[in-house]
Amino acid sequence: NASETVRSALSDALEKIESEKTLQGQISAVLIISHFHETEKFVSKTKHEFQPLVKSQNHYCTKENECIDMFFLHGPAEKIKKMKNKLLQNKLVKKTVLVPV
């Protein structure tokens, strides 16, 4: 049923937003972003701006013009959320997923 699928997706999205709001203190997290290749300089600049948080990064080219980056982060939750939000400001960043671990 299509309406059940939409309801479930919305519920999951709201749960994710609410759980991200509760993150505080020192955390470890994985930040996954999907973006177009043209944003690579922006992604790199942002990574360097938040360098103290970045413990590791993996970059994958998935299609001719699309990339996925995985950042392994550790630091204050507020700064990690700020990095995610800064990346989302670029319209060529298609999606971000923040996974606390």
N, C-alpha and C positions, 0 to 999 in steps of 0.2 A: 504494500500500500504506500503510495507516494507521500501522503500526508503524514504517515507514521515515520517515514524516513526523514522528512523535513523536521518534524518535531524532535526526533532523536538527535539530528545534527545540531539543531539550535540548542538543545539541552546540553550537549557535549561542549559546545562553544561557550555557553554561559558558565558552565562549571569550570572550564579552563581559565576564563577571565577572572572568576572569583578566587580560584586557587592561586593565581599569579599575584593577586592583590595581597594575599596573606604572607608572601615571601618576605622574610626580614632577616637581619643579621648576616653572618658569613655563610655563604652557600656554595655548593658546587653545582654546576649545571651544564647541559649541552644546549647550544643554540644552533639550530639548523636554519639556513636560509636558502631560498631558491631565487635566482636572479638571472637577468640577461647578461651576456658577456660584457656589454658596454659599461656595466657598473663596476667592473673589476677594480678600477682605480679608486672609486668611492668606497668600496668594501675594504680595500687595503688601507686607505686613509683612516677609516673608522676603526679598523683593527689596531692601528698604531696609536690612535687617540686613547683607546682603552687597553693598551698593552699590558698594564699590570694585572689585568683580569685574565688574559689569554694564556693558557697553559699549553695549548696545542691547537692546530688547525689542520683540517683536511679539505682539499679542494677537488672537485670532480666535474668534468665536462660531461653533461648527460646527452646533449643534443648539439647540433651545429652552433647554436647561439645561446644555449642555456647552461647554467652552472649550479652546483650545490656546494655550499660550504658548511662544514661542521666545526664549530668552535667549542673547545672544552675550556670552561671558565671556572674560576674560583675567586670569590671576593664578596664585597657587600652586595646584598640583593638589590638595593636601590640602583647601584651603578650598573649591574648586569641588566636590569630592566631598562635603564637609560640607553645602554648600548643597543638593545633590541629595538627600542623606539626610534633611535637615530637611524638605524638601518631601514626601518619601515618608512621613513620620510621620503626616501627615493622611490619614485613611481616605477622604476625598473626592477625594484626588489619585489618579487611576486608574492612571496610568503615567508613568514618566520614561524618557527616553533621553538619554544623555550621549555626544556625538560629538566626540572630540578632532580638531582640524584642524591 
